[in-house]
Amino acid sequence: MPDRSATLILQVQALTAGAGVRLAGPGIADTTRLDVAGVPARFWDLVRGNGMHFPRGVDLLLAAGPCLAALPRTVRVTDD
């Protein structure tokens, strides 16, 4: 249902792979970690809630200088 979803490009301060929350889902072989600087404290709670509305939702493109991270609405986020 592409007519009930959107893609959001969000400029952030920094993206750091290997630190932060654990991500799993489409496009990620097993799991990976990503830390995002410059987002509100509840950012990851909003990303988690986004997947509950599948197939509706928001696909995120996070940009920090030359770095880019794409988070589909189906990404799974854990704090462990």
PyMOL Python script that loads the backbone (N, CA, C, O; Angstrom):
from pymol import cmd

cmd.read_pdbstr("""\
ATOM      1  N   MET A   1       0.823  -1.180   0.000  1.00  0.00           N
ATOM      2  CA  MET A   1       0.000   0.000   0.000  1.00  0.00           C
ATOM      3  C   MET A   1       0.872   1.252   0.000  1.00  0.00           C
ATOM      4  O   MET A   1       0.920   1.970   0.999  1.00  0.00           O
ATOM      5  N   PRO A   2       1.549   1.516  -1.085  1.00  0.00           N
ATOM      6  CA  PRO A   2       2.404   2.693  -1.113  1.00  0.00           C
ATOM      7  C   PRO A   2       1.646   3.999  -0.940  1.00  0.00           C
ATOM      8  O   PRO A   2       2.237   5.008  -0.556  1.00  0.00           O
ATOM      9  N   ASP A   3       0.354   3.995  -1.215  1.00  0.00           N
ATOM     10  CA  ASP A   3      -0.417   5.221  -1.049  1.00  0.00           C
ATOM     11  C   ASP A   3      -0.724   5.518   0.419  1.00  0.00           C
ATOM     12  O   ASP A   3      -1.296   6.562   0.733  1.00  0.00           O
ATOM     13  N   ARG A   4      -0.348   4.612   1.316  1.00  0.00           N
ATOM     14  CA  ARG A   4      -0.581   4.799   2.747  1.00  0.00           C
ATOM     15  C   ARG A   4       0.732   4.784   3.534  1.00  0.00           C
ATOM     16  O   ARG A   4       0.768   4.425   4.711  1.00  0.00           O
ATOM     17  N   SER A   5       1.792   5.178   2.860  1.00  0.00           N
ATOM     18  CA  SER A   5       3.098   5.238   3.501  1.00  0.00           C
ATOM     19  C   SER A   5       3.843   6.458   2.976  1.00  0.00           C
ATOM     20  O   SER A   5       3.376   7.157   2.077  1.00  0.00           O
ATOM     21  N   ALA A   6       5.013   6.695   3.561  1.00  0.00           N
ATOM     22  CA  ALA A   6       5.817   7.850   3.139  1.00  0.00           C
ATOM     23  C   ALA A   6       7.284   7.548   3.380  1.00  0.00           C
ATOM     24  O   ALA A   6       7.630   6.653   4.151  1.00  0.00           O
ATOM     25  N   THR A   7       8.129   8.294   2.724  1.00  0.00           N
ATOM     26  CA  THR A   7       9.564   8.235   2.969  1.00  0.00           C
ATOM     27  C   THR A   7       9.983   9.584   3.525  1.00  0.00           C
ATOM     28  O   THR A   7       9.671  10.629   2.954  1.00  0.00           O
ATOM     29  N   LEU A   8      10.697   9.550   4.652  1.00  0.00           N
ATOM     30  CA  LEU A   8      11.148  10.764   5.316  1.00  0.00           C
ATOM     31  C   LEU A   8      12.669  10.802   5.284  1.00  0.00           C
ATOM     32  O   LEU A   8      13.328   9.852   5.706  1.00  0.00           O
ATOM     33  N   ILE A   9      13.220  11.894   4.787  1.00  0.00           N
ATOM     34  CA  ILE A   9      14.670  12.112   4.819  1.00  0.00           C
ATOM     35  C   ILE A   9      14.943  13.037   5.998  1.00  0.00           C
ATOM     36  O   ILE A   9      14.443  14.161   6.053  1.00  0.00           O
ATOM     37  N   LEU A  10      15.745  12.543   6.941  1.00  0.00           N
ATOM     38  CA  LEU A  10      16.003  13.270   8.176  1.00  0.00           C
ATOM     39  C   LEU A  10      17.495  13.555   8.305  1.00  0.00           C
ATOM     40  O   LEU A  10      18.306  12.630   8.342  1.00  0.00           O
ATOM     41  N   GLN A  11      17.854  14.828   8.373  1.00  0.00           N
ATOM     42  CA  GLN A  11      19.245  15.235   8.576  1.00  0.00           C
ATOM     43  C   GLN A  11      19.549  15.113  10.070  1.00  0.00           C
ATOM     44  O   GLN A  11      18.843  15.694  10.894  1.00  0.00           O
ATOM     45  N   VAL A  12      20.597  14.360  10.422  1.00  0.00           N
ATOM     46  CA  VAL A  12      20.994  14.171  11.812  1.00  0.00           C
ATOM     47  C   VAL A  12      22.437  14.639  11.982  1.00  0.00           C
ATOM     48  O   VAL A  12      23.133  14.885  10.997  1.00  0.00           O
ATOM     49  N   GLN A  13      22.882  14.761  13.224  1.00  0.00           N
ATOM     50  CA  GLN A  13      24.234  15.244  13.485  1.00  0.00           C
ATOM     51  C   GLN A  13      25.296  14.216  13.112  1.00  0.00           C
ATOM     52  O   GLN A  13      26.320  14.558  12.520  1.00  0.00           O
ATOM     53  N   ALA A  14      25.045  12.942  13.466  1.00  0.00           N
ATOM     54  CA  ALA A  14      26.046  11.907  13.199  1.00  0.00           C
ATOM     55  C   ALA A  14      25.397  10.527  13.207  1.00  0.00           C
ATOM     56  O   ALA A  14      24.405  10.294  13.898  1.00  0.00           O
ATOM     57  N   LEU A  15      25.973   9.623  12.430  1.00  0.00           N
ATOM     58  CA  LEU A  15      25.591   8.212  12.406  1.00  0.00           C
ATOM     59  C   LEU A  15      26.846   7.412  12.756  1.00  0.00           C
ATOM     60  O   LEU A  15      27.899   7.596  12.145  1.00  0.00           O
ATOM     61  N   THR A  16      26.726   6.528  13.739  1.00  0.00           N
ATOM     62  CA  THR A  16      27.866   5.715  14.150  1.00  0.00           C
ATOM     63  C   THR A  16      27.470   4.249  14.105  1.00  0.00           C
ATOM     64  O   THR A  16      26.625   3.798  14.879  1.00  0.00           O
ATOM     65  N   ALA A  17      28.087   3.512  13.194  1.00  0.00           N
ATOM     66  CA  ALA A  17      27.835   2.069  13.099  1.00  0.00           C
ATOM     67  C   ALA A  17      28.604   1.362  14.208  1.00  0.00           C
ATOM     68  O   ALA A  17      29.674   1.814  14.614  1.00  0.00           O
ATOM     69  N   GLY A  18      28.056   0.254  14.696  1.00  0.00           N
ATOM     70  CA  GLY A  18      28.725  -0.546  15.708  1.00  0.00           C
ATOM     71  C   GLY A  18      28.413  -0.133  17.134  1.00  0.00           C
ATOM     72  O   GLY A  18      28.869  -0.782  18.075  1.00  0.00           O
ATOM     73  N   ALA A  19      27.648   0.933  17.314  1.00  0.00           N
ATOM     74  CA  ALA A  19      27.254   1.400  18.644  1.00  0.00           C
ATOM     75  C   ALA A  19      25.765   1.699  18.621  1.00  0.00           C
ATOM     76  O   ALA A  19      25.166   1.789  17.550  1.00  0.00           O
ATOM     77  N   GLY A  20      25.167   1.853  19.789  1.00  0.00           N
ATOM     78  CA  GLY A  20      23.757   2.231  19.851  1.00  0.00           C
ATOM     79  C   GLY A  20      22.818   1.044  19.857  1.00  0.00           C
ATOM     80  O   GLY A  20      23.174  -0.037  20.327  1.00  0.00           O
ATOM     81  N   VAL A  21      21.624   1.242  19.338  1.00  0.00           N
ATOM     82  CA  VAL A  21      20.585   0.215  19.356  1.00  0.00           C
ATOM     83  C   VAL A  21      20.912  -0.892  18.362  1.00  0.00           C
ATOM     84  O   VAL A  21      21.680  -0.698  17.420  1.00  0.00           O
ATOM     85  N   ARG A  22      20.315  -2.049  18.592  1.00  0.00           N
ATOM     86  CA  ARG A  22      20.480  -3.195  17.685  1.00  0.00           C
ATOM     87  C   ARG A  22      19.325  -3.178  16.688  1.00  0.00           C
ATOM     88  O   ARG A  22      18.163  -3.029  17.068  1.00  0.00           O
ATOM     89  N   LEU A  23      19.658  -3.333  15.418  1.00  0.00           N
ATOM     90  CA  LEU A  23      18.669  -3.336  14.345  1.00  0.00           C
ATOM     91  C   LEU A  23      18.664  -4.692  13.653  1.00  0.00           C
ATOM     92  O   LEU A  23      19.714  -5.312  13.480  1.00  0.00           O
ATOM     93  N   ALA A  24      17.492  -5.147  13.260  1.00  0.00           N
ATOM     94  CA  ALA A  24      17.332  -6.383  12.500  1.00  0.00           C
ATOM     95  C   ALA A  24      16.178  -6.179  11.527  1.00  0.00           C
ATOM     96  O   ALA A  24      15.318  -5.322  11.728  1.00  0.00           O
ATOM     97  N   GLY A  25      16.180  -6.976  10.481  1.00  0.00           N
ATOM     98  CA  GLY A  25      15.077  -6.899   9.526  1.00  0.00           C
ATOM     99  C   GLY A  25      15.576  -6.922   8.103  1.00  0.00           C
ATOM    100  O   GLY A  25      16.733  -7.261   7.853  1.00  0.00           O
ATOM    101  N   PRO A  26      14.712  -6.564   7.160  1.00  0.00           N
ATOM    102  CA  PRO A  26      15.057  -6.602   5.739  1.00  0.00           C
ATOM    103  C   PRO A  26      16.310  -5.785   5.420  1.00  0.00           C
ATOM    104  O   PRO A  26      16.454  -4.650   5.874  1.00  0.00           O
ATOM    105  N   GLY A  27      17.204  -6.370   4.640  1.00  0.00           N
ATOM    106  CA  GLY A  27      18.426  -5.692   4.249  1.00  0.00           C
ATOM    107  C   GLY A  27      19.562  -5.814   5.245  1.00  0.00           C
ATOM    108  O   GLY A  27      20.671  -5.355   4.971  1.00  0.00           O
ATOM    109  N   ILE A  28      19.310  -6.427   6.401  1.00  0.00           N
ATOM    110  CA  ILE A  28      20.336  -6.621   7.422  1.00  0.00           C
ATOM    111  C   ILE A  28      20.558  -8.119   7.550  1.00  0.00           C
ATOM    112  O   ILE A  28      19.641  -8.848   7.926  1.00  0.00           O
ATOM    113  N   ALA A  29      21.767  -8.590   7.244  1.00  0.00           N
ATOM    114  CA  ALA A  29      22.057 -10.036   7.209  1.00  0.00           C
ATOM    115  C   ALA A  29      21.714 -10.717   8.533  1.00  0.00           C
ATOM    116  O   ALA A  29      21.035 -11.744   8.522  1.00  0.00           O
ATOM    117  N   ASP A  30      22.146 -10.201   9.635  1.00  0.00           N
ATOM    118  CA  ASP A  30      21.853 -10.767  10.961  1.00  0.00           C
ATOM    119  C   ASP A  30      21.309  -9.629  11.819  1.00  0.00           C
ATOM    120  O   ASP A  30      20.100  -9.396  11.856  1.00  0.00           O
ATOM    121  N   THR A  31      22.194  -8.928  12.499  1.00  0.00           N
ATOM    122  CA  THR A  31      21.844  -7.701  13.209  1.00  0.00           C
ATOM    123  C   THR A  31      23.000  -6.718  13.028  1.00  0.00           C
ATOM    124  O   THR A  31      24.106  -7.097  12.642  1.00  0.00           O
ATOM    125  N   THR A  32      22.720  -5.476  13.310  1.00  0.00           N
ATOM    126  CA  THR A  32      23.754  -4.446  13.292  1.00  0.00           C
ATOM    127  C   THR A  32      23.404  -3.429  14.362  1.00  0.00           C
ATOM    128  O   THR A  32      22.285  -3.421  14.875  1.00  0.00           O
ATOM    129  N   ARG A  33      24.344  -2.585  14.695  1.00  0.00           N
ATOM    130  CA  ARG A  33      24.100  -1.532  15.679  1.00  0.00           C
ATOM    131  C   ARG A  33      24.256  -0.169  15.010  1.00  0.00           C
ATOM    132  O   ARG A  33      25.084   0.018  14.118  1.00  0.00           O
ATOM    133  N   LEU A  34      23.438   0.774  15.466  1.00  0.00           N
ATOM    134  CA  LEU A  34      23.488   2.118  14.912  1.00  0.00           C
ATOM    135  C   LEU A  34      23.189   3.121  16.019  1.00  0.00           C
ATOM    136  O   LEU A  34      22.208   2.986  16.750  1.00  0.00           O
ATOM    137  N   ASP A  35      24.047   4.126  16.129  1.00  0.00           N
ATOM    138  CA  ASP A  35      23.816   5.239  17.043  1.00  0.00           C
ATOM    139  C   ASP A  35      23.537   6.468  16.181  1.00  0.00           C
ATOM    140  O   ASP A  35      24.261   6.742  15.224  1.00  0.00           O
ATOM    141  N   VAL A  36      22.503   7.190  16.523  1.00  0.00           N
ATOM    142  CA  VAL A  36      22.100   8.370  15.760  1.00  0.00           C
ATOM    143  C   VAL A  36      22.136   9.575  16.694  1.00  0.00           C
ATOM    144  O   VAL A  36      21.389   9.626  17.672  1.00  0.00           O
ATOM    145  N   ALA A  37      22.993  10.536  16.400  1.00  0.00           N
ATOM    146  CA  ALA A  37      23.083  11.758  17.203  1.00  0.00           C
ATOM    147  C   ALA A  37      22.232  12.847  16.566  1.00  0.00           C
ATOM    148  O   ALA A  37      22.173  12.984  15.344  1.00  0.00           O
ATOM    149  N   GLY A  38      21.574  13.616  17.427  1.00  0.00           N
ATOM    150  CA  GLY A  38      20.788  14.742  16.926  1.00  0.00           C
ATOM    151  C   GLY A  38      19.322  14.433  16.719  1.00  0.00           C
ATOM    152  O   GLY A  38      18.639  15.122  15.960  1.00  0.00           O
ATOM    153  N   VAL A  39      18.826  13.390  17.397  1.00  0.00           N
ATOM    154  CA  VAL A  39      17.397  13.071  17.333  1.00  0.00           C
ATOM    155  C   VAL A  39      16.819  13.172  18.744  1.00  0.00           C
ATOM    156  O   VAL A  39      17.564  13.061  19.718  1.00  0.00           O
ATOM    157  N   PRO A  40      15.518  13.379  18.873  1.00  0.00           N
ATOM    158  CA  PRO A  40      14.903  13.461  20.200  1.00  0.00           C
ATOM    159  C   PRO A  40      15.077  12.156  20.982  1.00  0.00           C
ATOM    160  O   PRO A  40      15.272  11.096  20.387  1.00  0.00           O
ATOM    161  N   ALA A  41      15.009  12.234  22.290  1.00  0.00           N
ATOM    162  CA  ALA A  41      15.191  11.075  23.161  1.00  0.00           C
ATOM    163  C   ALA A  41      14.225   9.941  22.820  1.00  0.00           C
ATOM    164  O   ALA A  41      14.590   8.774  22.958  1.00  0.00           O
ATOM    165  N   ARG A  42      13.042  10.243  22.394  1.00  0.00           N
ATOM    166  CA  ARG A  42      12.046   9.191  22.114  1.00  0.00           C
ATOM    167  C   ARG A  42      12.070   8.703  20.669  1.00  0.00           C
ATOM    168  O   ARG A  42      11.156   7.995  20.247  1.00  0.00           O
ATOM    169  N   PHE A  43      13.089   9.066  19.910  1.00  0.00           N
ATOM    170  CA  PHE A  43      13.190   8.694  18.498  1.00  0.00           C
ATOM    171  C   PHE A  43      13.015   7.197  18.280  1.00  0.00           C
ATOM    172  O   PHE A  43      12.215   6.783  17.440  1.00  0.00           O
ATOM    173  N   TRP A  44      13.766   6.370  19.038  1.00  0.00           N
ATOM    174  CA  TRP A  44      13.703   4.921  18.808  1.00  0.00           C
ATOM    175  C   TRP A  44      12.356   4.350  19.214  1.00  0.00           C
ATOM    176  O   TRP A  44      11.918   3.358  18.631  1.00  0.00           O
ATOM    177  N   ASP A  45      11.686   4.940  20.192  1.00  0.00           N
ATOM    178  CA  ASP A  45      10.329   4.496  20.533  1.00  0.00           C
ATOM    179  C   ASP A  45       9.383   4.744  19.363  1.00  0.00           C
ATOM    180  O   ASP A  45       8.513   3.922  19.076  1.00  0.00           O
ATOM    181  N   LEU A  46       9.554   5.871  18.693  1.00  0.00           N
ATOM    182  CA  LEU A  46       8.725   6.175  17.523  1.00  0.00           C
ATOM    183  C   LEU A  46       9.013   5.211  16.371  1.00  0.00           C
ATOM    184  O   LEU A  46       8.097   4.784  15.668  1.00  0.00           O
ATOM    185  N   VAL A  47      10.290   4.871  16.184  1.00  0.00           N
ATOM    186  CA  VAL A  47      10.643   3.918  15.122  1.00  0.00           C
ATOM    187  C   VAL A  47      10.030   2.557  15.425  1.00  0.00           C
ATOM    188  O   VAL A  47       9.504   1.898  14.527  1.00  0.00           O
ATOM    189  N   ARG A  48      10.094   2.130  16.688  1.00  0.00           N
ATOM    190  CA  ARG A  48       9.481   0.842  17.067  1.00  0.00           C
ATOM    191  C   ARG A  48       7.975   0.852  16.787  1.00  0.00           C
ATOM    192  O   ARG A  48       7.442  -0.114  16.240  1.00  0.00           O
ATOM    193  N   GLY A  49       7.306   1.905  17.147  1.00  0.00           N
ATOM    194  CA  GLY A  49       5.865   2.018  16.938  1.00  0.00           C
ATOM    195  C   GLY A  49       5.480   2.088  15.472  1.00  0.00           C
ATOM    196  O   GLY A  49       4.378   1.686  15.098  1.00  0.00           O
ATOM    197  N   ASN A  50       6.364   2.588  14.652  1.00  0.00           N
ATOM    198  CA  ASN A  50       6.112   2.724  13.222  1.00  0.00           C
ATOM    199  C   ASN A  50       5.799   1.368  12.585  1.00  0.00           C
ATOM    200  O   ASN A  50       4.910   1.273  11.738  1.00  0.00           O
ATOM    201  N   GLY A  51       6.514   0.334  12.984  1.00  0.00           N
ATOM    202  CA  GLY A  51       6.316  -0.996  12.407  1.00  0.00           C
ATOM    203  C   GLY A  51       4.987  -1.634  12.752  1.00  0.00           C
ATOM    204  O   GLY A  51       4.546  -2.554  12.063  1.00  0.00           O
ATOM    205  N   MET A  52       4.343  -1.164  13.803  1.00  0.00           N
ATOM    206  CA  MET A  52       3.062  -1.748  14.215  1.00  0.00           C
ATOM    207  C   MET A  52       1.942  -1.443  13.226  1.00  0.00           C
ATOM    208  O   MET A  52       0.883  -2.068  13.283  1.00  0.00           O
ATOM    209  N   HIS A  53       2.158  -0.509  12.338  1.00  0.00           N
ATOM    210  CA  HIS A  53       1.116  -0.101  11.396  1.00  0.00           C
ATOM    211  C   HIS A  53       1.319  -0.679   9.997  1.00  0.00           C
ATOM    212  O   HIS A  53       0.633  -0.290   9.053  1.00  0.00           O
ATOM    213  N   PHE A  54       2.271  -1.614   9.869  1.00  0.00           N
ATOM    214  CA  PHE A  54       2.572  -2.197   8.562  1.00  0.00           C
ATOM    215  C   PHE A  54       1.311  -2.754   7.923  1.00  0.00           C
ATOM    216  O   PHE A  54       0.524  -3.391   8.622  1.00  0.00           O
ATOM    217  N   PRO A  55       1.078  -2.548   6.636  1.00  0.00           N
ATOM    218  CA  PRO A  55       1.983  -2.030   5.620  1.00  0.00           C
ATOM    219  C   PRO A  55       2.062  -0.509   5.559  1.00  0.00           C
ATOM    220  O   PRO A  55       2.848   0.037   4.785  1.00  0.00           O
ATOM    221  N   ARG A  56       1.264   0.176   6.359  1.00  0.00           N
ATOM    222  CA  ARG A  56       1.399   1.634   6.411  1.00  0.00           C
ATOM    223  C   ARG A  56       2.627   1.982   7.232  1.00  0.00           C
ATOM    224  O   ARG A  56       3.132   1.141   7.977  1.00  0.00           O
ATOM    225  N   GLY A  57       3.108   3.191   7.109  1.00  0.00           N
ATOM    226  CA  GLY A  57       4.225   3.630   7.928  1.00  0.00           C
ATOM    227  C   GLY A  57       5.168   4.528   7.174  1.00  0.00           C
ATOM    228  O   GLY A  57       4.891   4.971   6.059  1.00  0.00           O
ATOM    229  N   VAL A  58       6.297   4.785   7.815  1.00  0.00           N
ATOM    230  CA  VAL A  58       7.289   5.703   7.274  1.00  0.00           C
ATOM    231  C   VAL A  58       8.617   4.976   7.115  1.00  0.00           C
ATOM    232  O   VAL A  58       9.123   4.375   8.062  1.00  0.00           O
ATOM    233  N   ASP A  59       9.174   5.036   5.916  1.00  0.00           N
ATOM    234  CA  ASP A  59      10.536   4.567   5.678  1.00  0.00           C
ATOM    235  C   ASP A  59      11.449   5.761   5.924  1.00  0.00           C
ATOM    236  O   ASP A  59      11.183   6.862   5.443  1.00  0.00           O
ATOM    237  N   LEU A  60      12.531   5.540   6.678  1.00  0.00           N
ATOM    238  CA  LEU A  60      13.421   6.633   7.059  1.00  0.00           C
ATOM    239  C   LEU A  60      14.746   6.566   6.318  1.00  0.00           C
ATOM    240  O   LEU A  60      15.344   5.498   6.192  1.00  0.00           O
ATOM    241  N   LEU A  61      15.195   7.706   5.834  1.00  0.00           N
ATOM    242  CA  LEU A  61      16.554   7.872   5.339  1.00  0.00           C
ATOM    243  C   LEU A  61      17.212   8.873   6.276  1.00  0.00           C
ATOM    244  O   LEU A  61      16.791  10.027   6.360  1.00  0.00           O
ATOM    245  N   LEU A  62      18.250   8.425   6.983  1.00  0.00           N
ATOM    246  CA  LEU A  62      18.967   9.286   7.914  1.00  0.00           C
ATOM    247  C   LEU A  62      20.257   9.732   7.244  1.00  0.00           C
ATOM    248  O   LEU A  62      21.035   8.899   6.778  1.00  0.00           O
ATOM    249  N   ALA A  63      20.488  11.029   7.192  1.00  0.00           N
ATOM    250  CA  ALA A  63      21.668  11.568   6.514  1.00  0.00           C
ATOM    251  C   ALA A  63      22.494  12.388   7.494  1.00  0.00           C
ATOM    252  O   ALA A  63      21.966  13.213   8.239  1.00  0.00           O
ATOM    253  N   ALA A  64      23.814  12.143   7.478  1.00  0.00           N
ATOM    254  CA  ALA A  64      24.763  12.911   8.288  1.00  0.00           C
ATOM    255  C   ALA A  64      26.010  13.112   7.451  1.00  0.00           C
ATOM    256  O   ALA A  64      26.859  12.224   7.376  1.00  0.00           O
ATOM    257  N   GLY A  65      26.129  14.266   6.824  1.00  0.00           N
ATOM    258  CA  GLY A  65      27.265  14.506   5.933  1.00  0.00           C
ATOM    259  C   GLY A  65      27.274  13.463   4.826  1.00  0.00           C
ATOM    260  O   GLY A  65      26.270  13.294   4.134  1.00  0.00           O
ATOM    261  N   PRO A  66      28.401  12.750   4.645  1.00  0.00           N
ATOM    262  CA  PRO A  66      28.476  11.744   3.587  1.00  0.00           C
ATOM    263  C   PRO A  66      27.880  10.388   3.987  1.00  0.00           C
ATOM    264  O   PRO A  66      27.877   9.454   3.185  1.00  0.00           O
ATOM    265  N   CYS A  67      27.378  10.275   5.214  1.00  0.00           N
ATOM    266  CA  CYS A  67      26.840   8.994   5.707  1.00  0.00           C
ATOM    267  C   CYS A  67      25.325   8.947   5.521  1.00  0.00           C
ATOM    268  O   CYS A  67      24.631   9.953   5.664  1.00  0.00           O
ATOM    269  N   LEU A  68      24.836   7.761   5.200  1.00  0.00           N
ATOM    270  CA  LEU A  68      23.406   7.561   4.981  1.00  0.00           C
ATOM    271  C   LEU A  68      23.003   6.223   5.568  1.00  0.00           C
ATOM    272  O   LEU A  68      23.706   5.228   5.389  1.00  0.00           O
ATOM    273  N   ALA A  69      21.875   6.187   6.267  1.00  0.00           N
ATOM    274  CA  ALA A  69      21.310   4.940   6.781  1.00  0.00           C
ATOM    275  C   ALA A  69      19.850   4.890   6.354  1.00  0.00           C
ATOM    276  O   ALA A  69      19.116   5.863   6.524  1.00  0.00           O
ATOM    277  N   ALA A  70      19.432   3.765   5.804  1.00  0.00           N
ATOM    278  CA  ALA A  70      18.046   3.577   5.381  1.00  0.00           C
ATOM    279  C   ALA A  70      17.380   2.604   6.336  1.00  0.00           C
ATOM    280  O   ALA A  70      17.852   1.482   6.523  1.00  0.00           O
ATOM    281  N   LEU A  71      16.284   3.037   6.937  1.00  0.00           N
ATOM    282  CA  LEU A  71      15.537   2.199   7.876  1.00  0.00           C
ATOM    283  C   LEU A  71      14.121   1.998   7.328  1.00  0.00           C
ATOM    284  O   LEU A  71      13.305   2.919   7.365  1.00  0.00           O
ATOM    285  N   PRO A  72      13.833   0.805   6.824  1.00  0.00           N
ATOM    286  CA  PRO A  72      12.469   0.562   6.349  1.00  0.00           C
ATOM    287  C   PRO A  72      11.499   0.504   7.513  1.00  0.00           C
ATOM    288  O   PRO A  72      11.905   0.315   8.659  1.00  0.00           O
ATOM    289  N   ARG A  73      10.245   0.662   7.227  1.00  0.00           N
ATOM    290  CA  ARG A  73       9.228   0.638   8.295  1.00  0.00           C
ATOM    291  C   ARG A  73       9.171  -0.696   9.010  1.00  0.00           C
ATOM    292  O   ARG A  73       8.573  -0.790  10.083  1.00  0.00           O
ATOM    293  N   THR A  74       9.778  -1.734   8.444  1.00  0.00           N
ATOM    294  CA  THR A  74       9.759  -3.071   9.044  1.00  0.00           C
ATOM    295  C   THR A  74      10.987  -3.363   9.903  1.00  0.00           C
ATOM    296  O   THR A  74      11.131  -4.482  10.396  1.00  0.00           O
ATOM    297  N   VAL A  75      11.884  -2.377  10.097  1.00  0.00           N
ATOM    298  CA  VAL A  75      13.076  -2.623  10.906  1.00  0.00           C
ATOM    299  C   VAL A  75      12.651  -2.920  12.350  1.00  0.00           C
ATOM    300  O   VAL A  75      11.702  -2.331  12.868  1.00  0.00           O
ATOM    301  N   ARG A  76      13.369  -3.838  12.978  1.00  0.00           N
ATOM    302  CA  ARG A  76      13.130  -4.174  14.392  1.00  0.00           C
ATOM    303  C   ARG A  76      14.259  -3.572  15.217  1.00  0.00           C
ATOM    304  O   ARG A  76      15.435  -3.720  14.882  1.00  0.00           O
ATOM    305  N   VAL A  77      13.887  -2.888  16.304  1.00  0.00           N
ATOM    306  CA  VAL A  77      14.847  -2.164  17.140  1.00  0.00           C
ATOM    307  C   VAL A  77      14.811  -2.731  18.550  1.00  0.00           C
ATOM    308  O   VAL A  77      13.742  -2.859  19.148  1.00  0.00           O
ATOM    309  N   THR A  78      16.003  -3.077  19.088  1.00  0.00           N
ATOM    310  CA  THR A  78      16.103  -3.494  20.489  1.00  0.00           C
ATOM    311  C   THR A  78      17.248  -2.742  21.152  1.00  0.00           C
ATOM    312  O   THR A  78      18.176  -2.291  20.481  1.00  0.00           O
ATOM    313  N   ASP A  79      17.177  -2.612  22.464  1.00  0.00           N
ATOM    314  CA  ASP A  79      18.189  -1.871  23.215  1.00  0.00           C
ATOM    315  C   ASP A  79      19.300  -2.767  23.747  1.00  0.00           C
ATOM    316  O   ASP A  79      20.261  -2.258  24.324  1.00  0.00           O
ATOM    317  N   ASP A  80      19.203  -4.075  23.574  1.00  0.00           N
ATOM    318  CA  ASP A  80      20.202  -4.975  24.178  1.00  0.00           C
ATOM    319  C   ASP A  80      21.542  -4.917  23.527  1.00  0.00           C
ATOM    320  O   ASP A  80      22.461  -5.623  23.942  1.00  0.00           O
TER     321      ASP A  80
END
""", "prot")
cmd.dss("prot")
cmd.show_as("cartoon", "prot")
cmd.util.cbc("prot")
cmd.orient("prot")
